[in-house]
Amino acid sequence: MTTQNRGSIAKVVSASLIGTTIEWYDFFLYTSAAALVFGKLFFPSNDPLTGTLLAFLTYAVGFLARPIGGLVFGHFGDRVGRKKLLVLSLLLMGGSTCAMGILPTYAGVGVLAPILLTLLRLVQGFALGGEWGGAVLIVSEHGDDKRRGFWASWPQCGAPGGNLLATAVLAILAATQTDEAFLGWGWRIPFLLSGVLVVIGLWIRLAVSESPVFLAARKNNTATHAPVVEVFRDSWRAVLITIGSRMAENVSYYVITAFILVYVTTGLSLPKSAGLNAVLIGSAVHFVTIPLWGMLSDRVGRRPVYLFGAIGMAVWSFVFFAMLDTKNPGVIILAATVGLVLHGAMYGPQAAFFSEQFPTRVRYTGLSVGGQLSSIAAGAVAPLIAVALFKEFGSTVPVSLYVVAMCALTVIALLAARETKGESLHSEVLTERGHVSA
């Protein structure tokens, strides 16, 4: 790769990373707020766990909108280009998050408050459903075949980056405000801050060029009028592999970063800072290690790295809660950090691995639909199921078994997938019907 090409891919990577960090900041901000304050402000109940469950229900609604966003953004992304859709997703996400910061609570307008919150969460989910596929694709399609795992892993860093930013802002507010002030008005500050971040993100994202792979495909007139039809007709196996591969990754991530906030405060009676600090430090390490896992996948393959993460997470799901039960702040931080490093082994090679499963003409749609359908079955319900299991059995063992079951599904999906390391995104791939698709 020439110096000029390295500069070009670095610019694309930077724009995608900053954009995805902002979008995930918005999305994870809701996750943390649902665990810490939304149950009290929008879903008041005599039972704290019940209020938290209701707050996580609206959290899950955001995931329900993600496949719809993936379909819409994927359709137009495969027809008009990746860049335009990425700009739109950033505007939708930032606008809905800012609006959350000025919402009246249940005490002010009654049942209208949770209804408005749910509607804005739907917009968030719709925007993120289109963001993820476009962000990883525009990097994958700019980079070279030999280092795609490394370059495409950087937009994945937007997840821990956004979580790190959201958790850091909440941790600072929690440390500098009383509980009364934080519940009264302090929680609104991080949501309003999103407006400033969106302006920065748009300025950077607008400067990025369109994907050369997409432009080449359009020049050769390989566009399809109905990408979603072609995806389910010809690439259904790739969709199933994408869904299955994300089960362990999605569930484990939200158990480690969202359920931990519930468990340390409600189950262990520790201050919320114990969970926030663990997620904060763990996310920082997570951010650094994701590209390393992506780089490793360029050397040894996507599947071996991904399998290591899935199997390691199955084992760690039991160790994780045993370490939390010590109530030792340092041990809690270590538990979350190791868990997120293992998660990174799945998340790092994921963008390149999934991109390489689909032909260019339907890649945005296939990647988005497969990725976002799994978010309903996995990420949407993970904190909900974890809280419900803990409430029902008074133990974290069922939660660990739940994570293990999802890891087993991911291992099966990976064993059914082909190794894609080094494949050209310009080349044609065989479809499920046995013919060649451009």
C-alpha positions in Angstrom: 0.0 0.0 0.0 1.4 3.4 -1.0 1.8 6.3 1.3 -1.1 8.1 -0.5 -3.4 5.1 -0.1 -2.5 4.7 3.6 -3.4 8.4 4.0 -6.7 7.9 2.2 -7.7 4.8 4.3 -6.6 6.5 7.5 -8.9 9.4 6.7 -11.8 7.1 6.0 -11.1 5.1 9.2 -11.0 8.3 11.3 -14.3 9.5 9.9 -16.0 6.2 10.5 -14.5 5.8 14.0 -15.6 9.3 15.1 -19.1 8.9 13.5 -19.7 5.5 15.1 -18.4 6.6 18.4 -20.9 9.4 18.5 -23.8 7.1 17.4 -22.9 4.5 20.0 -22.4 7.2 22.6 -26.1 8.2 22.0 -27.3 4.6 22.1 -25.3 3.5 25.1 -26.2 6.6 27.0 -29.8 5.4 27.0 -28.6 1.9 28.2 -26.8 3.4 31.2 -29.6 5.8 31.9 -32.1 2.9 31.8 -30.1 1.1 34.4 -29.6 4.1 36.7 -32.4 6.7 36.4 -35.1 6.0 33.8 -36.8 3.4 36.0 -37.3 6.1 38.7 -38.1 9.0 36.4 -40.3 7.5 33.7 -41.5 4.2 35.1 -42.0 4.8 38.9 -42.7 1.6 40.8 -42.5 0.4 44.4 -40.2 -2.4 43.3 -36.8 -1.0 42.0 -36.2 -4.1 39.8 -39.7 -3.8 38.3 -39.0 -0.2 37.3 -35.7 -1.2 35.8 -37.3 -4.0 33.8 -39.8 -1.5 32.4 -37.0 0.9 31.5 -35.1 -2.0 29.8 -38.3 -2.7 27.8 -38.0 0.7 26.1 -34.3 -0.1 25.7 -35.3 -3.3 23.8 -37.7 -1.3 21.6 -34.7 0.5 20.1 -33.4 -2.9 19.0 -36.8 -3.8 17.3 -36.3 -0.7 15.1 -32.8 -1.7 14.1 -33.7 -4.3 11.4 -36.1 -1.8 9.9 -33.4 0.7 9.8 -31.0 -1.9 8.3 -33.6 -2.7 5.6 -34.2 0.9 4.6 -30.6 2.1 4.8 -29.3 -1.1 3.3 -31.7 -0.8 0.3 -30.7 2.8 -0.5 -27.1 2.2 0.5 -26.8 -0.5 -2.1 -28.5 1.7 -4.7 -27.3 5.3 -4.1 -24.1 4.8 -2.0 -22.8 4.4 1.5 -21.8 8.0 2.3 -25.2 9.7 2.0 -26.9 7.2 4.3 -24.2 7.5 6.9 -24.8 11.3 7.1 -28.5 10.7 7.5 -28.1 8.2 10.3 -25.9 10.6 12.3 -28.5 13.3 12.0 -31.3 11.0 13.1 -29.4 9.6 16.1 -28.2 13.0 17.3 -31.5 14.7 17.0 -33.4 12.0 18.9 -30.8 11.9 21.7 -30.9 15.7 22.2 -34.7 15.5 22.3 -34.4 13.0 25.2 -32.5 15.6 27.1 -35.5 17.9 27.2 -38.2 15.4 27.8 -40.6 15.9 30.8 -40.7 13.1 33.3 -43.6 11.0 34.5 -44.0 13.4 37.5 -44.6 16.2 35.0 -46.8 14.8 32.2 -47.7 11.3 33.4 -47.9 8.4 30.9 -47.0 10.7 28.0 -43.4 10.8 29.3 -42.7 7.1 28.7 -44.5 7.2 25.4 -42.4 10.0 24.1 -39.2 8.3 25.4 -40.2 5.1 23.6 -40.8 6.9 20.3 -37.4 8.6 20.5 -35.8 5.3 21.3 -37.4 3.9 18.1 -35.7 6.7 16.1 -32.4 5.8 17.8 -32.7 2.2 16.9 -33.7 3.0 13.3 -30.7 5.2 12.8 -28.2 2.7 14.4 -29.7 -0.1 12.3 -28.4 1.8 9.2 -25.2 3.2 10.7 -23.4 0.0 11.6 -23.5 -1.7 8.2 -22.5 1.5 6.3 -19.7 2.4 8.6 -17.9 -0.9 8.5 -18.5 -1.2 4.8 -17.1 2.1 3.7 -13.9 1.1 5.5 -13.9 -2.5 4.3 -14.4 -1.3 0.7 -11.6 1.3 0.9 -9.0 -0.9 2.5 -6.8 -3.6 0.9 -7.5 -7.3 1.0 -4.6 -8.3 3.2 -5.2 -5.9 6.0 -9.0 -5.6 5.9 -9.4 -7.2 9.3 -7.3 -4.5 10.9 -8.7 -1.5 9.1 -12.4 -2.7 9.3 -12.0 -3.3 13.1 -11.5 0.4 13.8 -15.2 1.4 13.2 -15.9 -1.4 15.7 -14.0 0.6 18.3 -16.9 3.1 18.1 -18.9 0.8 20.4 -16.4 0.8 23.3 -15.5 4.4 22.4 -19.1 5.5 22.7 -19.7 3.5 25.8 -16.5 4.9 27.3 -17.6 8.4 26.5 -21.2 7.9 27.8 -20.0 6.1 31.0 -17.3 8.7 31.6 -19.8 11.6 31.4 -22.2 9.8 33.7 -19.4 8.8 36.1 -18.2 12.5 36.4 -21.8 13.7 37.0 -22.4 11.0 39.6 -19.1 11.9 41.4 -19.8 15.6 41.4 -23.5 15.7 42.1 -25.8 14.5 44.8 -28.2 11.7 43.9 -31.0 14.3 44.1 -29.3 16.7 41.7 -28.5 13.9 39.3 -32.0 12.6 39.3 -33.4 16.2 39.1 -31.5 17.6 36.2 -27.9 16.2 35.9 -28.9 13.2 33.8 -30.0 15.6 31.0 -26.5 17.0 30.4 -25.1 14.0 28.6 -28.1 13.9 26.2 -27.8 17.5 25.3 -24.1 17.2 24.8 -24.9 14.9 21.8 -25.8 18.0 19.7 -22.3 19.3 19.9 -20.8 15.9 19.0 -23.1 15.5 16.0 -21.9 18.8 14.5 -18.3 17.6 14.8 -19.2 14.2 13.4 -20.9 15.6 10.3 -18.0 17.9 9.5 -15.7 15.0 9.4 -18.0 12.5 7.7 -18.9 14.8 4.9 -15.3 15.0 3.8 -15.0 11.3 3.1 -15.2 9.9 -0.4 -17.6 7.3 -1.6 -16.6 3.6 -1.5 -14.5 2.7 -4.6 -15.9 -0.8 -4.6 -19.5 0.5 -4.7 -18.5 3.0 -7.5 -16.9 0.3 -9.5 -20.0 -1.9 -9.1 -22.3 0.9 -10.2 -20.1 1.7 -13.2 -20.5 -2.0 -14.3 -24.3 -1.7 -13.8 -24.5 -4.5 -11.2 -27.0 -2.7 -9.0 -30.2 -4.5 -8.1 -33.6 -3.0 -7.7 -34.6 -5.2 -4.8 -31.5 -5.9 -2.6 -33.4 -7.5 0.2 -35.1 -10.0 -2.1 -31.8 -11.0 -3.6 -30.2 -11.3 -0.1 -32.8 -13.8 1.1 -33.0 -15.6 -2.2 -29.3 -16.0 -2.9 -27.4 -15.2 0.4 -29.7 -16.8 3.0 -26.8 -18.9 4.3 -24.6 -15.8 4.9 -27.5 -14.1 6.7 -27.9 -17.1 9.0 -24.2 -17.2 9.7 -24.2 -13.5 10.5 -27.1 -13.8 12.9 -25.6 -16.9 14.7 -22.2 -15.4 14.9 -23.5 -12.3 16.7 -25.5 -14.1 19.4 -22.6 -14.6 21.9 -21.0 -11.2 21.0 -24.2 -9.3 21.5 -25.5 -11.0 24.7 -22.2 -11.0 26.5 -21.5 -7.4 25.7 -24.8 -6.2 27.3 -24.5 -8.5 30.3 -21.0 -7.1 31.0 -21.8 -3.4 30.3 -25.5 -3.0 31.2 -26.6 -5.8 33.6 -23.4 -5.2 35.7 -24.9 -1.7 36.6 -28.1 -3.4 37.9 -26.3 -6.2 39.7 -23.7 -4.2 41.6 -26.3 -1.7 42.8 -29.4 -3.9 43.4 -27.9 -7.3 44.0 -24.7 -6.3 45.8 -25.9 -3.0 47.3 -22.7 -1.2 46.1 -22.7 2.4 44.9 -23.4 2.9 41.2 -19.8 4.2 40.8 -18.5 0.6 41.3 -20.2 -0.6 38.1 -19.6 2.6 36.2 -15.8 2.6 36.9 -15.5 -1.0 35.9 -17.3 -0.4 32.6 -15.2 2.8 32.1 -11.8 1.1 32.5 -12.9 -2.0 30.7 -14.1 0.0 27.7 -10.8 1.8 27.5 -8.9 -1.5 27.3 -11.6 -2.9 24.9 -11.0 0.1 22.6 -7.3 -0.6 22.4 -7.5 -4.4 21.9 -10.2 -4.6 19.2 -7.8 -3.5 16.3 -5.2 -6.0 17.7 -7.8 -8.8 17.3 -8.6 -7.5 13.8 -4.9 -7.6 12.9 -4.6 -11.1 14.2 -7.5 -12.2 12.1 -5.5 -11.0 9.0 -2.7 -13.4 10.0 -4.5 -16.6 11.3 -8.0 -16.1 9.9 -11.4 -14.7 11.0 -12.8 -17.9 12.4 -10.0 -19.0 14.8 -10.0 -15.6 16.5 -13.8 -15.4 16.6 -14.0 -19.0 18.0 -11.4 -18.2 20.7 -13.6 -15.2 21.9 -16.8 -17.3 21.9 -15.4 -20.2 23.8 -13.5 -17.9 26.2 -16.6 -16.0 27.0 -18.5 -19.1 27.8 -16.0 -19.9 30.5 -15.7 -16.3 31.7 -19.4 -16.0 32.2 -19.1 -17.9 35.5 -15.8 -16.3 36.6 -17.2 -12.9 35.9 -20.0 -13.0 38.5 -17.8 -14.8 41.1 -15.4 -11.9 40.9 -18.2 -9.3 41.2 -19.4 -11.1 44.3 -16.2 -10.3 46.1 -17.4 -6.6 46.2 -13.8 -5.6 45.7 -13.6 -2.6 43.4 -10.3 -3.7 41.8 -11.6 -7.2 41.2 -14.8 -5.9 39.7 -12.8 -3.8 37.3 -10.7 -6.8 36.3 -13.8 -8.9 35.8 -15.3 -6.4 33.3 -12.0 -5.8 31.6 -11.2 -9.4 30.9 -14.7 -10.0 29.7 -14.5 -7.1 27.3 -11.1 -8.2 26.0 -12.7 -11.7 25.2 -15.6 -9.9 23.6 -13.1 -8.0 21.4 -11.9 -11.3 20.0 -15.3 -11.7 18.5 -16.0 -8.0 17.7 -12.6 -7.2 16.1 -12.7 -9.6 13.1 -16.5 -9.3 12.8 -16.7 -6.3 10.4 -14.4 -7.8 7.8 -15.8 -11.4 8.3 -19.4 -10.3 7.7 -18.5 -8.0 4.8 -16.7 -10.8 3.0 -19.9 -13.0 3.2 -21.9 -10.9 0.7 -21.5 -9.6 -2.9 -21.1 -5.9 -3.5 -24.6 -5.4 -5.0 -26.3 -6.5 -1.8 -23.5 -6.1 0.8 -25.0 -3.2 2.7 -28.4 -4.9 2.9 -27.1 -8.3 3.8 -24.7 -7.0 6.4 -27.3 -4.8 8.0 -30.2 -7.2 7.9 -28.2 -10.1 9.3 -26.5 -8.0 11.9 -29.7 -6.2 13.1 -32.0 -9.3 13.1 -29.5 -10.8 15.6 -29.7 -7.7 17.7 -33.4 -8.4 18.4 -32.7 -12.0 19.4 -29.6 -11.2 21.4 -28.8 -7.6 22.4 -32.4 -6.4 22.7 -33.4 -8.9 25.3 -30.1 -9.6 27.0 -30.4 -7.1 29.9 -34.1 -7.9 30.2 -33.5 -11.7 30.4 -30.6 -11.2 32.8 -32.6 -9.0 35.2 -35.6 -11.4 35.0 -33.5 -14.5 35.6 -31.8 -12.8 38.6 -35.1 -11.6 40.0 -36.7 -15.1 39.6 -33.9 -17.2 41.0 -31.9 -14.8 43.1 -28.7 -16.1 41.6 -26.4 -15.2 38.7 -25.9 -18.9 37.7 -28.9 -18.9 35.3 -27.5 -15.7 33.7 -24.2 -17.4 33.1 -25.9 -20.4 31.6 -27.8 -18.0 29.3 -24.5 -16.6 28.1 -23.1 -20.1 27.6 -26.1 -21.1 25.4 -25.6 -18.1 23.2 -21.9 -18.9 22.9 -22.8 -22.4 21.7 -25.0 -21.0 19.0 -22.1 -18.8 17.8 -19.7 -21.7 17.7 -22.1 -23.7 15.6 -22.5 -20.7 13.2 -18.8 -20.2 12.9 -18.1 -23.9 12.2 -20.7 -23.7 9.4 -19.0 -20.6 7.8 -16.2 -20.5 5.4 -12.9 -18.8 6.1 -12.8 -15.4 4.2 -9.4 -14.0 5.1 -7.8 -12.2 2.2 -10.8 -12.4 -0.2 -11.3 -9.6 -2.6 -14.5 -7.6 -2.3 -14.3 -6.8 -6.0 -14.5 -10.5 -6.9 -17.7 -12.4 -7.5 -18.9 -15.0 -5.1 -21.0 -18.1 -5.5 -24.6 -17.8 -4.3 -26.7 -20.4 -2.6 -28.4 -21.2 -6.0 -25.1 -22.2 -7.5 -24.6 -19.4 -10.0 -22.2 -16.4 -9.9 -23.4 -13.1 -8.5 -21.6 -9.8 -9.1 
